[in-house]
Amino acid sequence: MQAATNELTSEAIGHTITTTSKSESSETVEVLEELLAHSIHLRDLYKNARWQTADLQFRLLRVLFDGHYKEQIQLVDLLIDRIRALNGAVRVFAGDFLQPTQFSQLLRGRESATLLLAGLIEAHESVLAVLPTGANEEQLNRSWTRDFAVGQVVLTNSEQSVVVREQLMHRKRMLRTQPTWDC
């Protein structure tokens, strides 16, 4: 009689854990899919930025954008693999998350580079805005906050945002200090 009671208890606990784990997994998949959509958009922005900085004048920015573009490709792959590992989607295709992207013409002038950098910072902030921060205990204790892929997205986007922000500040300082050629 005692053994039968223990058996029922362990089955009930196992069932509860499975149900909880499935709901946590589906919640994590939802967050990962939203991060994936934002990361794909950011990857495309970096691809566009690489095209726009093909001029010799912007060679240092192109190297920066090229490195960030490659890191965003790795993040997209990581997110897709993690979604698949959590059985979020049998087949995840980037096309499912994309809207058509529009590529601009090459940059003309220093102000255009400043606008491009500002746009990239906004895109990084939109990725980071997907995840709640602060003292809301309920949000911070969710399973997806401990997910490796989410951590990688946060870390990479935070670092890239800082570097792009530094470049933007540098460009703005250069614009203020350079003389104008008004005749």
C-alpha positions as CSV (number, residue, x, y, z in Angstrom):
1,M,0.0,0.0,0.0
2,Q,2.8,2.4,0.9
3,A,4.6,1.6,-2.4
4,A,1.5,2.4,-4.4
5,T,1.1,5.8,-2.8
6,N,4.7,6.7,-3.6
7,E,4.2,5.6,-7.2
8,L,1.2,7.8,-7.6
9,T,2.9,10.8,-6.1
10,S,5.9,10.5,-8.4
11,E,3.7,10.2,-11.4
12,A,1.7,13.3,-10.4
13,I,4.9,15.3,-9.8
14,G,6.4,14.1,-13.2
15,H,3.2,15.1,-15.0
16,T,3.2,18.6,-13.3
17,I,6.9,19.1,-14.2
18,T,6.2,18.1,-17.8
19,T,3.3,20.5,-18.1
20,T,5.2,23.3,-16.5
21,S,8.2,22.6,-18.7
22,K,6.1,22.6,-21.8
23,S,4.5,26.0,-20.9
24,E,7.9,27.4,-20.1
25,S,9.3,26.1,-23.3
26,S,6.5,27.6,-25.4
27,E,7.0,30.9,-23.6
28,T,10.7,30.8,-24.3
29,V,10.0,29.9,-28.0
30,E,7.7,33.0,-28.3
31,V,10.5,35.2,-26.9
32,L,13.1,33.6,-29.2
33,E,10.9,34.0,-32.2
34,E,10.4,37.7,-31.5
35,L,14.2,38.1,-31.0
36,L,14.7,36.2,-34.2
37,A,12.5,38.6,-36.2
38,H,14.3,41.7,-34.7
39,S,17.8,40.1,-35.2
40,I,17.0,39.3,-38.9
41,H,15.9,42.9,-39.4
42,L,19.1,44.1,-37.7
43,R,21.2,41.8,-39.8
44,D,19.6,43.2,-42.9
45,L,20.3,46.8,-41.7
46,Y,24.0,45.9,-41.3
47,K,24.0,44.3,-44.8
48,N,22.5,47.6,-46.1
49,A,25.1,49.6,-44.1
50,R,27.9,47.6,-45.7
51,W,26.6,48.4,-49.1
52,Q,26.2,52.0,-48.3
53,T,29.8,52.3,-47.0
54,A,31.5,50.8,-50.0
55,D,33.2,54.1,-50.7
56,L,36.9,54.4,-49.6
57,Q,35.9,57.4,-47.4
58,F,34.0,55.0,-45.1
59,R,36.4,52.0,-45.1
60,L,36.6,51.9,-41.3
61,L,32.8,52.0,-40.9
62,R,32.6,49.2,-43.5
63,V,34.9,47.0,-41.5
64,L,32.9,47.7,-38.4
65,F,29.6,47.0,-40.2
66,D,31.0,43.8,-41.7
67,G,32.0,42.5,-38.3
68,H,28.6,43.3,-36.8
69,Y,26.9,41.8,-39.8
70,K,28.7,38.5,-39.3
71,E,27.9,38.4,-35.6
72,Q,24.2,39.0,-36.4
73,I,24.3,36.1,-38.8
74,Q,25.7,33.9,-36.0
75,L,22.9,35.1,-33.7
76,V,20.2,34.3,-36.2
77,D,21.6,30.8,-36.6
78,L,21.8,30.4,-32.9
79,L,18.2,31.5,-32.4
80,I,16.9,29.2,-35.1
81,D,18.8,26.3,-33.6
82,R,17.5,27.0,-30.2
83,I,13.9,27.4,-31.4
84,R,14.2,24.0,-33.2
85,A,15.8,22.4,-30.0
86,L,12.7,23.5,-28.0
87,N,10.4,22.1,-30.7
88,G,9.1,25.5,-31.4
89,A,9.0,24.9,-35.1
90,V,9.9,21.9,-37.2
91,R,11.1,24.1,-40.0
92,V,12.0,27.7,-39.4
93,F,12.9,29.8,-42.4
94,A,14.2,33.3,-42.4
95,G,11.7,34.2,-45.0
96,D,8.9,33.6,-42.5
97,F,10.2,36.5,-40.4
98,L,11.2,39.0,-43.0
99,Q,9.5,41.8,-44.7
100,P,11.0,43.0,-48.0
101,T,14.1,45.1,-47.3
102,Q,15.0,48.2,-49.3
103,F,18.6,49.0,-50.0
104,S,19.5,52.7,-50.4
105,Q,22.0,54.2,-52.6
106,L,25.6,54.8,-51.5
107,L,26.1,57.4,-48.8
108,R,26.7,60.9,-49.8
109,G,28.4,63.2,-47.2
110,R,29.2,62.8,-43.5
111,E,25.7,63.6,-42.3
112,S,24.4,60.4,-44.0
113,A,26.8,58.3,-42.0
114,T,25.5,59.9,-38.9
115,L,21.9,59.1,-39.8
116,L,22.9,55.5,-40.6
117,L,24.6,55.1,-37.2
118,A,21.5,56.5,-35.5
119,G,19.3,54.1,-37.3
120,L,21.4,51.1,-36.2
121,I,21.3,52.3,-32.6
122,E,17.5,52.4,-32.8
123,A,17.5,48.9,-34.2
124,H,19.7,47.6,-31.4
125,E,17.4,49.3,-28.8
126,S,14.4,47.6,-30.4
127,V,16.0,44.2,-30.0
128,L,16.9,44.9,-26.4
129,A,13.4,46.3,-25.7
130,V,11.9,42.8,-26.4
131,L,13.3,41.7,-23.0
132,P,11.9,43.3,-19.8
133,T,14.4,44.8,-17.4
134,G,14.0,46.3,-14.0
135,A,12.6,45.1,-10.7
136,N,9.6,43.2,-11.9
137,E,10.2,39.9,-10.2
138,E,7.6,37.9,-12.2
139,Q,9.2,38.8,-15.5
140,L,12.7,38.2,-14.4
141,N,12.0,34.7,-12.9
142,R,10.7,33.3,-16.2
143,S,12.5,30.4,-17.8
144,W,13.5,32.3,-20.9
145,T,15.6,34.8,-18.9
146,R,18.0,31.9,-18.2
147,D,18.2,30.7,-21.8
148,F,21.6,30.8,-23.4
149,A,20.4,32.1,-26.7
150,V,18.6,35.0,-25.1
151,G,21.8,35.8,-23.1
152,Q,23.9,35.8,-26.3
153,V,21.4,38.1,-28.1
154,V,21.5,40.6,-25.1
155,L,25.3,40.5,-24.8
156,T,26.0,40.8,-28.6
157,N,23.5,43.6,-29.1
158,S,24.6,45.5,-26.0
159,E,28.2,45.4,-27.2
160,Q,27.4,46.4,-30.7
161,S,25.2,49.2,-29.5
162,V,28.0,50.6,-27.4
163,V,30.4,50.5,-30.4
164,V,28.0,52.1,-32.8
165,R,27.1,54.7,-30.2
166,E,30.8,55.6,-29.8
167,Q,31.1,55.9,-33.6
168,L,28.1,58.2,-33.7
169,M,29.5,60.4,-31.0
170,H,32.9,60.5,-32.8
171,R,31.1,61.5,-36.1
172,K,29.1,64.2,-34.4
173,R,32.3,65.7,-32.8
174,M,34.0,65.6,-36.2
175,L,31.1,67.5,-37.8
176,R,31.2,70.2,-35.1
177,T,35.0,70.7,-35.3
178,Q,35.5,70.7,-39.0
179,P,35.3,74.1,-40.8
180,T,32.6,74.7,-43.4
181,W,33.6,75.7,-46.9
182,D,31.1,78.5,-47.5
183,C,32.2,80.9,-50.1
